Amino acid sequence: MSTLHTVNKSPYERVAFASCLAHVAPGDALLMIEDGVLGARRGGAFAKRLAEADRRVAIYAIGPDLEARGVKREDVAEGVEIVGYDGFVDLVARHARVCAWL
Amino acid sequence: MSENPKKTFLYLNRKAPYGTIYALESLEVVLIGAAFEQDVALAFLDDGVFQLAEGQNAAGIGMKTFAKTYRALGDFEVRRLYVERESLTERGLSIEDLMPIVHEDENEDYAQMPSIRVVDRAELARLIGASDVVLSF
C-alpha cells in the first residue's frame, strides 16, 4: 500500500526534501506544502531532481502555498500537479499512510 | 484497549539532539505509544543519527542529557531502533560511535540483545511503507 509523503521545507535550505526523494517508493505520492512548494519552481536547480522522481511518484503542490509565495501557475515545473486543500484531503484518503518530512 | 488491533508505529527521527526540541519530544511520544501497547519501532536518519551518539553530555549547555533514556526503551518493549547506514557514513560515524542499546529477550532466556539495527536507505524506505502509522520528528 502506498504512502503520501509531505514536504514542508524548501530544498534550498534543508535536506528534508532530498531525503524524502531518497525514500519514496514507486507508486507513492509526494505533496509539497508550505515552503516545500519552493522546490516546484520551474528552472530551479531542484526542479531537475523532481523531474527524475516524477517517473516513479506522482508529484503535487498546494496552490494557496504557491500563490502566497508568488510562484505563478506558469512558473511551476512540468509534472507537478497543483491541488487545493480538498485535493490534499483526497490524497490522504487515497494512501495508506502519511509520512511527513519536516 | 484489547478490542483495538495493534498497529505498527514507526517514529522517524531526523534532527540532531539539543539544537531543537524534536528529539526529546519524540522520545516522550515514543514512551506514550509504548504504554498503549502498540508495536513501536524507531528510525534514525539524517542528523537524527546523532541522537544515539555515545558520550553525550549536555551539562555545559545547561540542558538535560536525555540520551540515557534511549537505553531504557527496552523496558518499554521498544526493541527495534533502525539506523540508516548512509546517514552514518555521510557524517563520519559508524555503529561503534553509537551507544550500546540492548533489551532482554524472553525467548532467549532473557539474554541481552542489541536493539540497534543498521539498515540501508532502501530497507528504511521499505520500513516506512510497511508501517501503519509514521510519526516524524
gemmi code that builds the backbone of each chain (N, CA, C; Angstrom):
import gemmi

chains = {
    "A": [
        ("MET", (0.840, -1.209, 0.000), (0.000, 0.000, 0.000), (0.867, 1.248, 0.000)),
        ("SER", (0.444, 2.220, -0.730), (1.304, 3.380, -0.998), (1.285, 4.422, 0.127)),
        ("THR", (2.264, 5.292, 0.062), (2.472, 6.321, 1.080), (2.347, 7.705, 0.449)),
        ("LEU", (1.707, 8.626, 1.172), (1.733, 10.036, 0.779), (2.837, 10.717, 1.586)),
        ("HIS", (3.828, 11.259, 0.881), (4.914, 11.980, 1.548), (4.626, 13.472, 1.456)),
        ("THR", (4.697, 14.175, 2.574), (4.554, 15.633, 2.529), (5.907, 16.263, 2.880)),
        ("VAL", (6.221, 17.369, 2.196), (7.465, 18.100, 2.474), (7.109, 19.552, 2.714)),
        ("ASN", (7.543, 20.106, 3.833), (7.191, 21.500, 4.131), (8.408, 22.421, 4.251)),
        ("LYS", (9.570, 21.932, 3.809), (10.775, 22.772, 3.849), (11.305, 23.010, 2.441)),
        ("SER", (11.843, 24.188, 2.204), (12.464, 24.475, 0.913), (13.674, 23.578, 0.709)),
        ("PRO", (13.824, 23.011, -0.482), (15.005, 22.166, -0.749), (16.272, 22.993, -0.812)),
        ("TYR", (16.130, 24.316, -0.878), (17.303, 25.186, -0.945), (17.820, 25.557, 0.443)),
        ("GLU", (17.074, 25.157, 1.494), (17.520, 25.459, 2.852), (17.793, 24.206, 3.685)),
        ("ARG", (17.016, 23.151, 3.464), (17.130, 21.939, 4.301), (17.272, 20.700, 3.421)),
        ("VAL", (17.701, 19.597, 4.063), (17.839, 18.346, 3.319), (16.557, 17.507, 3.337)),
        ("ALA", (15.512, 17.997, 4.023), (14.284, 17.207, 4.158), (13.744, 16.746, 2.796)),
        ("PHE", (13.742, 17.660, 1.824), (13.183, 17.346, 0.507), (14.023, 16.265, -0.180)),
        ("ALA", (15.339, 16.440, -0.157), (16.242, 15.468, -0.778), (16.098, 14.113, -0.090)),
        ("SER", (15.989, 14.133, 1.230), (15.850, 12.898, 1.988), (14.537, 12.205, 1.615)),
        ("CYS", (13.485, 12.975, 1.461), (12.196, 12.425, 1.043), (12.346, 11.714, -0.295)),
        ("LEU", (12.951, 12.402, -1.263), (13.111, 11.792, -2.596), (13.911, 10.501, -2.529)),
        ("ALA", (14.823, 10.413, -1.569), (15.653, 9.212, -1.429), (14.894, 8.055, -0.785)),
        ("HIS", (13.705, 8.329, -0.255), (12.973, 7.283, 0.461), (11.587, 7.000, -0.112)),
        ("VAL", (11.264, 7.575, -1.259), (9.947, 7.285, -1.838), (9.986, 5.934, -2.551)),
        ("ALA", (8.848, 5.288, -2.585), (8.733, 4.008, -3.294), (7.852, 4.219, -4.522)),
        ("PRO", (8.074, 3.418, -5.557), (7.224, 3.542, -6.752), (5.752, 3.438, -6.378)),
        ("GLY", (4.952, 4.339, -6.926), (3.518, 4.330, -6.624), (3.145, 5.266, -5.497)),
        ("ASP", (4.151, 5.801, -4.785), (3.884, 6.777, -3.726), (3.521, 8.132, -4.338)),
        ("ALA", (3.030, 9.038, -3.494), (2.765, 10.399, -3.927), (3.563, 11.357, -3.052)),
        ("LEU", (3.952, 12.484, -3.649), (4.726, 13.498, -2.933), (3.956, 14.812, -3.025)),
        ("LEU", (3.681, 15.392, -1.874), (2.925, 16.645, -1.859), (3.769, 17.738, -1.213)),
        ("MET", (3.999, 18.813, -1.968), (4.747, 19.959, -1.434), (3.779, 20.899, -0.734)),
        ("ILE", (4.080, 21.220, 0.515), (3.255, 22.151, 1.270), (4.161, 23.222, 1.878)),
        ("GLU", (3.551, 24.332, 2.298), (4.295, 25.434, 2.931), (5.552, 25.769, 2.106)),
        ("ASP", (6.742, 25.916, 2.751), (7.949, 26.284, 1.999), (8.409, 25.189, 1.041)),
        ("GLY", (7.852, 23.992, 1.198), (8.195, 22.906, 0.280), (7.876, 23.248, -1.168)),
        ("VAL", (6.847, 24.087, -1.382), (6.431, 24.412, -2.754), (7.517, 25.177, -3.514)),
        ("LEU", (8.473, 25.748, -2.790), (9.540, 26.495, -3.474), (10.377, 25.574, -4.364)),
        ("GLY", (10.358, 24.288, -4.046), (11.060, 23.307, -4.877), (10.390, 23.088, -6.219)),
        ("ALA", (9.155, 23.555, -6.362), (8.393, 23.314, -7.587), (8.682, 24.340, -8.675)),
        ("ARG", (9.429, 25.390, -8.333), (9.629, 26.464, -9.304), (10.426, 25.986, -10.522)),
        ("ARG", (9.851, 26.227, -11.679), (10.477, 25.865, -12.946), (11.839, 26.560, -13.078)),
        ("GLY", (12.826, 25.826, -13.577), (14.145, 26.427, -13.796), (15.039, 26.384, -12.577)),
        ("GLY", (14.476, 26.054, -11.419), (15.301, 25.929, -10.215), (16.167, 24.683, -10.294)),
        ("ALA", (17.282, 24.693, -9.566), (18.192, 23.544, -9.595), (17.489, 22.270, -9.120)),
        ("PHE", (16.525, 22.432, -8.219), (15.865, 21.263, -7.654), (14.814, 20.675, -8.600)),
        ("ALA", (14.317, 21.495, -9.538), (13.272, 21.032, -10.455), (13.742, 19.827, -11.251)),
        ("LYS", (15.041, 19.770, -11.533), (15.612, 18.653, -12.274), (15.477, 17.352, -11.475)),
        ("ARG", (15.745, 17.454, -10.162), (15.625, 16.269, -9.298), (14.173, 15.810, -9.234)),
        ("LEU", (13.263, 16.789, -9.231), (11.835, 16.466, -9.209), (11.435, 15.728, -10.477)),
        ("ALA", (11.962, 16.198, -11.616), (11.624, 15.582, -12.896), (12.060, 14.118, -12.907)),
        ("GLU", (13.207, 13.842, -12.299), (13.686, 12.456, -12.217), (12.744, 11.618, -11.353)),
        ("ALA", (12.302, 12.199, -10.240), (11.409, 11.488, -9.324), (10.032, 11.293, -9.940)),
        ("ASP", (9.667, 12.184, -10.842), (8.339, 12.177, -11.454), (8.053, 10.865, -12.165)),
        ("ARG", (9.109, 10.180, -12.579), (8.895, 8.907, -13.279), (8.414, 7.826, -12.318)),
        ("ARG", (8.699, 7.988, -11.028), (8.342, 6.936, -10.055), (7.148, 7.296, -9.194)),
        ("VAL", (6.982, 8.583, -8.915), (5.915, 9.003, -7.989), (5.129, 10.180, -8.572)),
        ("ALA", (3.892, 10.308, -8.129), (3.072, 11.445, -8.534), (3.415, 12.634, -7.644)),
        ("ILE", (3.557, 13.816, -8.254), (4.010, 14.988, -7.505), (2.942, 16.084, -7.520)),
        ("TYR", (2.671, 16.617, -6.341), (1.640, 17.641, -6.180), (2.193, 18.822, -5.374)),
        ("ALA", (1.565, 19.979, -5.540), (1.897, 21.146, -4.719), (0.606, 21.867, -4.366)),
        ("ILE", (0.580, 22.445, -3.175), (-0.620, 23.157, -2.711), (-0.688, 24.542, -3.373)),
        ("GLY", (-1.792, 24.795, -4.093), (-1.974, 26.049, -4.802), (-1.856, 27.290, -3.931)),
        ("PRO", (-2.583, 27.373, -2.829), (-2.502, 28.576, -1.986), (-1.089, 28.833, -1.447)),
        ("ASP", (-0.303, 27.771, -1.216), (1.074, 27.968, -0.745), (1.944, 28.549, -1.864)),
        ("LEU", (1.703, 28.114, -3.110), (2.437, 28.674, -4.261), (2.085, 30.148, -4.418)),
        ("GLU", (0.779, 30.402, -4.414), (0.270, 31.752, -4.610), (0.820, 32.703, -3.551)),
        ("ALA", (0.813, 32.247, -2.301), (1.279, 33.089, -1.192), (2.723, 33.510, -1.396)),
        ("ARG", (3.506, 32.621, -2.041), (4.941, 32.880, -2.213), (5.265, 33.461, -3.591)),
        ("GLY", (4.224, 33.838, -4.319), (4.451, 34.487, -5.610), (4.885, 33.556, -6.713)),
        ("VAL", (4.676, 32.255, -6.526), (5.007, 31.307, -7.596), (3.754, 31.134, -8.455)),
        ("LYS", (3.809, 31.673, -9.660), (2.632, 31.617, -10.546), (2.483, 30.214, -11.127)),
        ("ARG", (1.271, 29.898, -11.534), (0.991, 28.583, -12.120), (1.944, 28.274, -13.271)),
        ("GLU", (2.196, 29.286, -14.096), (3.060, 29.041, -15.264), (4.531, 28.886, -14.856)),
        ("ASP", (4.845, 29.236, -13.602), (6.228, 29.069, -13.106), (6.467, 27.697, -12.487)),
        ("VAL", (5.399, 26.916, -12.384), (5.540, 25.605, -11.741), (6.069, 24.578, -12.739)),
        ("ALA", (7.060, 23.810, -12.297), (7.723, 22.837, -13.170), (6.727, 21.817, -13.719)),
        ("GLU", (7.041, 21.324, -14.912), (6.201, 20.312, -15.540), (6.160, 19.051, -14.675)),
        ("GLY", (5.033, 18.401, -14.671), (4.913, 17.160, -13.907), (4.404, 17.383, -12.498)),
        ("VAL", (4.314, 18.658, -12.092), (3.796, 18.971, -10.757), (2.329, 19.363, -10.893)),
        ("GLU", (1.466, 18.637, -10.229), (0.045, 18.950, -10.282), (-0.339, 19.834, -9.103)),
        ("ILE", (-0.999, 20.949, -9.397), (-1.402, 21.866, -8.329), (-2.751, 21.426, -7.770)),
        ("VAL", (-2.814, 21.314, -6.433), (-4.069, 20.909, -5.786), (-4.440, 21.915, -4.691)),
        ("GLY", (-5.718, 21.943, -4.348), (-6.195, 22.758, -3.232), (-6.217, 21.922, -1.966)),
        ("TYR", (-6.785, 22.488, -0.909), (-6.842, 21.740, 0.352), (-7.765, 20.514, 0.236)),
        ("ASP", (-8.779, 20.630, -0.653), (-9.645, 19.468, -0.879), (-8.840, 18.344, -1.532)),
        ("GLY", (-7.933, 18.739, -2.426), (-7.070, 17.752, -3.068), (-6.136, 17.090, -2.073)),
        ("PHE", (-5.678, 17.872, -1.102), (-4.827, 17.360, -0.005), (-5.590, 16.248, 0.737)),
        ("VAL", (-6.844, 16.528, 1.052), (-7.664, 15.545, 1.774), (-7.844, 14.279, 0.935)),
        ("ASP", (-8.098, 14.462, -0.370), (-8.247, 13.304, -1.265), (-6.983, 12.449, -1.258)),
        ("LEU", (-5.833, 13.112, -1.308), (-4.558, 12.379, -1.327), (-4.372, 11.572, -0.042)),
        ("VAL", (-4.699, 12.199, 1.085), (-4.572, 11.490, 2.370), (-5.474, 10.251, 2.366)),
        ("ALA", (-6.688, 10.426, 1.828), (-7.652, 9.312, 1.828), (-7.224, 8.187, 0.886)),
        ("ARG", (-6.495, 8.540, -0.181), (-6.120, 7.542, -1.194), (-4.893, 6.720, -0.809)),
        ("HIS", (-4.157, 7.152, 0.206), (-2.938, 6.438, 0.579), (-3.060, 5.824, 1.966)),
        ("ALA", (-2.276, 4.776, 2.194), (-2.404, 4.012, 3.442), (-1.844, 4.778, 4.635)),
        ("ARG", (-0.875, 5.656, 4.386), (-0.223, 6.370, 5.484), (0.335, 7.684, 4.955)),
        ("VAL", (0.593, 8.594, 5.889), (1.249, 9.854, 5.534), (2.601, 9.884, 6.216)),
        ("CYS", (3.624, 10.233, 5.462), (4.965, 10.368, 6.027), (5.403, 11.819, 5.828)),
        ("ALA", (5.560, 12.542, 6.934), (5.898, 13.961, 6.860), (7.411, 14.146, 6.934)),
        ("TRP", (7.944, 14.909, 6.006), (9.375, 15.261, 6.015), (9.478, 16.698, 6.469)),
        ("LEU", (9.929, 16.871, 7.728), (9.904, 18.196, 8.360), (11.247, 18.888, 8.292)),
    ],
    "B": [
        ("MET", (-9.030, -1.266, 25.403), (-7.832, -1.274, 24.561), (-7.703, -2.591, 23.817)),
        ("SER", (-8.091, -3.712, 24.452), (-7.847, -5.017, 23.862), (-8.665, -5.240, 22.584)),
        ("GLU", (-9.795, -4.515, 22.435), (-10.585, -4.729, 21.225), (-9.965, -4.006, 20.021)),
        ("ASN", (-9.025, -3.089, 20.284), (-8.347, -2.424, 19.174), (-7.172, -3.273, 18.707)),
        ("PRO", (-7.074, -3.516, 17.391), (-5.916, -4.271, 16.912), (-4.647, -3.457, 17.087)),
        ("LYS", (-3.552, -4.156, 17.329), (-2.257, -3.497, 17.466), (-1.841, -2.881, 16.143)),
        ("LYS", (-1.345, -1.679, 16.202), (-0.847, -1.045, 14.982), (0.658, -0.930, 15.050)),
        ("THR", (1.286, -0.908, 13.889), (2.736, -0.706, 13.861), (3.019, 0.782, 13.686)),
        ("PHE", (3.797, 1.307, 14.617), (4.178, 2.716, 14.599), (5.657, 2.825, 14.265)),
        ("LEU", (5.979, 3.701, 13.345), (7.386, 3.984, 13.048), (7.641, 5.453, 13.335)),
        ("TYR", (8.579, 5.715, 14.232), (8.953, 7.096, 14.554), (10.198, 7.452, 13.759)),
        ("LEU", (10.075, 8.455, 12.900), (11.208, 8.892, 12.080), (11.913, 10.038, 12.788)),
        ("ASN", (13.164, 9.836, 13.136), (13.939, 10.870, 13.837), (15.029, 11.396, 12.919)),
        ("ARG", (14.905, 12.676, 12.533), (15.822, 13.222, 11.535), (16.610, 14.430, 12.034)),
        ("LYS", (16.456, 14.793, 13.315), (17.119, 16.007, 13.814), (18.142, 15.660, 14.883)),
        ("ALA", (19.185, 16.451, 14.916), (20.189, 16.290, 15.959), (19.576, 16.676, 17.308)),
        ("PRO", (20.093, 16.123, 18.406), (19.555, 16.485, 19.719), (20.009, 17.897, 20.133)),
        ("TYR", (19.348, 18.486, 21.093), (19.731, 19.753, 21.763), (19.472, 21.035, 20.965)),
        ("GLY", (19.769, 21.047, 19.642), (19.575, 22.273, 18.856), (18.104, 22.633, 18.725)),
        ("THR", (17.259, 21.616, 18.674), (15.808, 21.809, 18.666), (15.196, 20.813, 19.652)),
        ("ILE", (13.897, 20.945, 19.880), (13.212, 20.112, 20.871), (12.721, 18.785, 20.284)),
        ("TYR", (12.881, 18.621, 18.965), (12.298, 17.450, 18.290), (12.704, 16.108, 18.910)),
        ("ALA", (13.989, 15.919, 19.150), (14.476, 14.615, 19.620), (13.867, 14.257, 20.975)),
        ("LEU", (13.848, 15.229, 21.873), (13.290, 14.987, 23.208), (11.789, 14.724, 23.125)),
        ("GLU", (11.093, 15.505, 22.290), (9.648, 15.319, 22.131), (9.340, 13.940, 21.548)),
        ("SER", (10.171, 13.510, 20.603), (9.977, 12.197, 20.005), (10.043, 11.112, 21.068)),
        ("LEU", (11.058, 11.193, 21.921), (11.213, 10.208, 22.992), (9.966, 10.152, 23.878)),
        ("GLU", (9.441, 11.333, 24.221), (8.245, 11.397, 25.065), (7.080, 10.687, 24.390)),
        ("VAL", (6.905, 10.947, 23.108), (5.772, 10.358, 22.387), (5.969, 8.853, 22.220)),
        ("VAL", (7.204, 8.444, 21.995), (7.512, 7.010, 21.868), (7.090, 6.283, 23.142)),
        ("LEU", (7.429, 6.860, 24.279), (7.103, 6.219, 25.553), (5.591, 6.167, 25.776)),
        ("ILE", (4.895, 7.203, 25.323), (3.429, 7.195, 25.424), (2.863, 6.093, 24.540)),
        ("GLY", (3.348, 6.015, 23.282), (2.871, 4.992, 22.345), (3.104, 3.599, 22.891)),
        ("ALA", (4.268, 3.404, 23.512), (4.610, 2.086, 24.054), (3.684, 1.732, 25.213)),
        ("ALA", (3.287, 2.739, 25.997), (2.401, 2.495, 27.134), (1.031, 2.010, 26.667)),
        ("PHE", (0.654, 2.358, 25.432), (-0.622, 1.901, 24.892), (-0.489, 0.563, 24.171)),
        ("GLU", (0.624, -0.110, 24.414), (0.862, -1.454, 23.881), (0.740, -1.525, 22.370)),
        ("GLN", (1.320, -0.543, 21.712), (1.387, -0.586, 20.261), (2.749, -1.157, 19.859)),
        ("ASP", (2.840, -1.592, 18.596), (4.092, -2.137, 18.085), (4.956, -0.969, 17.596)),
        ("VAL", (5.972, -0.631, 18.382), (6.729, 0.594, 18.143), (8.136, 0.305, 17.636)),
        ("ALA", (8.515, 0.991, 16.574), (9.906, 0.954, 16.103), (10.367, 2.383, 15.859)),
        ("LEU", (11.672, 2.614, 16.022), (12.239, 3.938, 15.794), (13.213, 3.868, 14.628)),
        ("ALA", (13.247, 4.935, 13.848), (14.240, 5.019, 12.779), (15.029, 6.307, 12.962)),
        ("PHE", (16.327, 6.210, 12.755), (17.209, 7.373, 12.890), (17.905, 7.580, 11.562)),
        ("LEU", (17.683, 8.746, 10.963), (18.305, 9.051, 9.686), (18.649, 10.530, 9.647)),
        ("ASP", (19.393, 10.917, 8.620), (19.902, 12.284, 8.530), (20.552, 12.645, 9.873)),
        ("ASP", (20.394, 13.879, 10.366), (21.055, 14.265, 11.622), (20.497, 13.518, 12.835)),
        ("GLY", (19.400, 12.798, 12.665), (18.823, 12.019, 13.753), (19.789, 10.981, 14.305)),
        ("VAL", (20.753, 10.545, 13.479), (21.701, 9.532, 13.969), (22.534, 10.070, 15.135)),
        ("PHE", (22.682, 11.397, 15.220), (23.449, 11.982, 16.336), (22.748, 11.799, 17.687)),
        ("GLN", (21.445, 11.513, 17.647), (20.714, 11.284, 18.906), (21.269, 10.078, 19.659)),
        ("LEU", (21.845, 9.131, 18.909), (22.336, 7.907, 19.533), (23.836, 7.922, 19.774)),
        ("ALA", (24.465, 9.068, 19.537), (25.924, 9.148, 19.694), (26.335, 8.853, 21.136)),
        ("GLU", (27.400, 8.080, 21.262), (27.968, 7.756, 22.571), (28.646, 8.996, 23.158)),
        ("GLY", (28.611, 9.125, 24.480), (29.386, 10.170, 25.146), (28.765, 11.550, 25.177)),
        ("GLN", (27.441, 11.629, 25.032), (26.799, 12.953, 25.091), (26.811, 13.470, 26.525)),
        ("ASN", (27.059, 14.757, 26.664), (26.988, 15.414, 27.969), (26.571, 16.864, 27.767)),
        ("ALA", (25.309, 17.165, 28.073), (24.759, 18.495, 27.806), (24.821, 19.407, 29.022)),
        ("ALA", (25.541, 18.973, 30.068), (25.610, 19.779, 31.293), (26.149, 21.176, 31.000)),
        ("GLY", (27.165, 21.245, 30.152), (27.812, 22.523, 29.848), (26.940, 23.506, 29.097)),
        ("ILE", (25.870, 23.030, 28.470), (24.951, 23.952, 27.787), (23.645, 24.082, 28.567)),
        ("GLY", (23.675, 23.603, 29.830), (22.526, 23.792, 30.717), (21.296, 23.001, 30.327)),
        ("MET", (21.496, 21.859, 29.657), (20.351, 21.040, 29.266), (20.484, 19.640, 29.846)),
        ("LYS", (19.352, 18.927, 29.864), (19.350, 17.567, 30.372), (19.924, 16.631, 29.295)),
        ("THR", (20.843, 15.765, 29.702), (21.377, 14.779, 28.755), (20.383, 13.632, 28.673)),
        ("PHE", (19.414, 13.778, 27.765), (18.337, 12.786, 27.726), (18.735, 11.522, 26.989)),
        ("ALA", (19.964, 11.476, 26.486), (20.427, 10.307, 25.725), (20.267, 9.004, 26.510)),
        ("LYS", (20.401, 9.104, 27.861), (20.291, 7.890, 28.685), (18.928, 7.213, 28.525)),
        ("THR", (17.911, 8.024, 28.230), (16.554, 7.482, 28.120), (16.453, 6.420, 27.022)),
        ("TYR", (17.260, 6.563, 25.960), (17.189, 5.573, 24.873), (17.513, 4.170, 25.396)),
        ("ARG", (18.390, 4.130, 26.409), (18.775, 2.821, 26.957), (17.646, 2.169, 27.727)),
        ("ALA", (16.662, 2.973, 28.160), (15.529, 2.437, 28.920), (14.407, 1.940, 28.003)),
        ("LEU", (14.520, 2.201, 26.710), (13.421, 1.862, 25.794), (13.084, 0.373, 25.820)),
        ("GLY", (14.111, -0.457, 26.019), (13.890, -1.906, 26.060), (12.900, -2.303, 27.142)),
        ("ASP", (12.914, -1.576, 28.261), (11.998, -1.870, 29.374), (10.554, -1.535, 29.011)),
        ("PHE", (10.394, -0.721, 27.940), (9.049, -0.352, 27.472), (8.684, -1.122, 26.208)),
        ("GLU", (9.354, -2.260, 26.008), (9.073, -3.127, 24.855), (9.417, -2.458, 23.522)),
        ("VAL", (10.222, -1.419, 23.560), (10.682, -0.798, 22.310), (12.044, -1.398, 22.009)),
        ("ARG", (12.068, -2.294, 21.035), (13.243, -3.132, 20.825), (13.879, -2.991, 19.462)),
        ("ARG", (13.279, -2.167, 18.623), (13.821, -2.022, 17.265), (14.169, -0.571, 16.997)),
        ("LEU", (15.465, -0.291, 16.931), (15.965, 1.037, 16.614), (16.768, 0.925, 15.313)),
        ("TYR", (16.154, 1.334, 14.217), (16.811, 1.247, 12.920), (17.640, 2.492, 12.674)),
        ("VAL", (18.881, 2.314, 12.280), (19.765, 3.443, 11.986), (20.211, 3.326, 10.537)),
        ("GLU", (20.061, 4.406, 9.802), (20.381, 4.361, 8.374), (21.885, 4.459, 8.132)),
        ("ARG", (22.394, 3.456, 7.429), (23.832, 3.364, 7.177), (24.362, 4.590, 6.415)),
        ("GLU", (23.650, 5.022, 5.381), (24.125, 6.154, 4.560), (24.221, 7.423, 5.406)),
        ("SER", (23.262, 7.611, 6.322), (23.288, 8.813, 7.169), (24.495, 8.793, 8.102)),
        ("LEU", (24.823, 7.610, 8.632), (26.013, 7.481, 9.488), (27.269, 7.831, 8.690)),
        ("THR", (27.404, 7.189, 7.530), (28.609, 7.345, 6.716), (28.816, 8.799, 6.299)),
        ("GLU", (27.725, 9.457, 5.865), (27.814, 10.858, 5.434), (28.378, 11.746, 6.547)),
        ("ARG", (28.139, 11.344, 7.788), (28.538, 12.172, 8.929), (29.806, 11.663, 9.610)),
        ("GLY", (30.479, 10.741, 8.959), (31.733, 10.231, 9.504), (31.543, 9.341, 10.708)),
        ("LEU", (30.343, 8.758, 10.855), (30.045, 7.902, 12.003), (29.953, 6.443, 11.576)),
        ("SER", (30.158, 5.556, 12.551), (29.876, 4.137, 12.325), (29.145, 3.638, 13.570)),
        ("ILE", (28.713, 2.394, 13.548), (27.926, 1.866, 14.675), (28.731, 1.911, 15.976)),
        ("GLU", (30.064, 1.865, 15.876), (30.909, 1.931, 17.087), (30.806, 3.291, 17.782)),
        ("ASP", (30.348, 4.300, 17.069), (30.204, 5.638, 17.665), (28.869, 5.800, 18.382)),
        ("LEU", (28.021, 4.768, 18.327), (26.689, 4.867, 18.935), (26.660, 4.189, 20.298)),
        ("MET", (25.708, 4.602, 21.133), (25.542, 3.989, 22.457), (25.134, 2.530, 22.269)),
        ("PRO", (25.644, 1.645, 23.118), (25.120, 0.282, 23.072), (23.726, 0.282, 23.707)),
        ("ILE", (22.727, -0.122, 22.956), (21.363, -0.171, 23.496), (20.870, -1.607, 23.363)),
        ("VAL", (20.434, -2.165, 24.488), (20.039, -3.579, 24.481), (18.650, -3.760, 25.090)),
        ("HIS", (18.076, -4.916, 24.844), (16.830, -5.314, 25.519), (16.959, -6.784, 25.898)),
        ("GLU", (16.115, -7.194, 26.834), (16.133, -8.597, 27.246), (15.143, -9.386, 26.409)),
        ("ASP", (15.602, -10.501, 25.863), (14.740, -11.329, 25.014), (14.242, -12.529, 25.816)),
        ("GLU", (12.930, -12.546, 26.085), (12.375, -13.615, 26.929), (12.458, -14.979, 26.233)),
        ("ASN", (12.577, -14.977, 24.902), (12.693, -16.241, 24.163), (14.121, -16.783, 24.169)),
        ("GLU", (15.051, -15.957, 24.628), (16.463, -16.362, 24.648), (16.971, -16.346, 26.088)),
        ("ASP", (16.115, -16.815, 27.015), (16.480, -16.881, 28.429), (16.897, -15.498, 28.957)),
        ("TYR", (16.173, -14.486, 28.520), (16.390, -13.092, 28.949), (17.809, -12.603, 28.677)),
        ("ALA", (18.379, -13.140, 27.619), (19.703, -12.655, 27.214), (19.567, -11.228, 26.686)),
        ("GLN", (20.628, -10.451, 26.852), (20.607, -9.070, 26.370), (20.905, -9.052, 24.876)),
        ("MET", (19.960, -8.523, 24.111), (20.099, -8.483, 22.656), (20.239, -7.026, 22.212)),
        ("PRO", (21.039, -6.774, 21.184), (21.171, -5.393, 20.705), (19.863, -4.899, 20.082)),
        ("SER", (19.503, -3.651, 20.380), (18.281, -3.070, 19.819), (18.551, -2.307, 18.522)),
        ("ILE", (19.793, -1.842, 18.367), (20.128, -1.054, 17.178), (20.396, -1.964, 15.985)),
        ("ARG", (19.732, -1.664, 14.884), (19.977, -2.393, 13.641), (20.314, -1.386, 12.564)),
        ("VAL", (21.491, -1.534, 11.987), (21.882, -0.646, 10.893), (21.260, -1.176, 9.607)),
        ("VAL", (20.519, -0.305, 8.927), (19.853, -0.704, 7.677), (20.227, 0.286, 6.572)),
        ("ASP", (20.167, -0.168, 5.336), (20.470, 0.785, 4.268), (19.204, 1.563, 3.889)),
        ("ARG", (19.414, 2.569, 3.053), (18.343, 3.506, 2.705), (17.135, 2.793, 2.095)),
        ("ALA", (17.400, 1.832, 1.234), (16.307, 1.122, 0.565), (15.470, 0.345, 1.586)),
        ("GLU", (16.154, -0.242, 2.566), (15.455, -1.001, 3.603), (14.612, -0.060, 4.464)),
        ("LEU", (15.152, 1.122, 4.746), (14.396, 2.090, 5.540), (13.151, 2.553, 4.778)),
        ("ALA", (13.300, 2.757, 3.474), (12.146, 3.142, 2.647), (11.077, 2.041, 2.712)),
        ("ARG", (11.533, 0.787, 2.702), (10.603, -0.332, 2.775), (9.882, -0.347, 4.131)),
        ("LEU", (10.623, -0.030, 5.199), (10.035, 0.004, 6.541), (8.933, 1.058, 6.644)),
        ("ILE", (9.167, 2.204, 6.002), (8.143, 3.258, 6.010), (6.869, 2.708, 5.378)),
        ("GLY", (7.039, 2.035, 4.241), (5.888, 1.507, 3.508), (5.201, 0.347, 4.202)),
        ("ALA", (5.862, -0.239, 5.210), (5.290, -1.393, 5.905), (4.664, -1.014, 7.241)),
        ("SER", (4.687, 0.263, 7.595), (4.160, 0.700, 8.891), (2.739, 1.236, 8.743)),
        ("ASP", (1.917, 1.023, 9.771), (0.562, 1.569, 9.735), (0.582, 3.084, 9.916)),
        ("VAL", (1.437, 3.523, 10.836), (1.488, 4.953, 11.160), (2.955, 5.394, 11.184)),
        ("VAL", (3.242, 6.508, 10.526), (4.592, 7.072, 10.557), (4.513, 8.426, 11.239)),
        ("LEU", (5.279, 8.601, 12.307), (5.296, 9.874, 13.029), (6.683, 10.494, 12.867)),
        ("SER", (6.727, 11.724, 12.413), (8.011, 12.361, 12.089), (8.420, 13.403, 13.101)),
        ("PHE", (9.689, 13.380, 13.430), (10.251, 14.353, 14.360), (11.570, 14.859, 13.825)),
    ],
}
model = gemmi.Model(1)
for chain_id, residues in chains.items():
    chain = gemmi.Chain(chain_id)
    for i, (resn, *xyz) in enumerate(residues, 1):
        res = gemmi.Residue()
        res.name, res.seqid = resn, gemmi.SeqId(i, " ")
        for name, pos in zip(("N", "CA", "C"), xyz):
            atom = gemmi.Atom()
            atom.name, atom.element = name, gemmi.Element(name[0])
            atom.pos, atom.b_iso = gemmi.Position(*pos), 0.0
            res.add_atom(atom)
        chain.add_residue(res)
    model.add_chain(chain)
structure = gemmi.Structure()
structure.add_model(model)
structure.setup_entities()
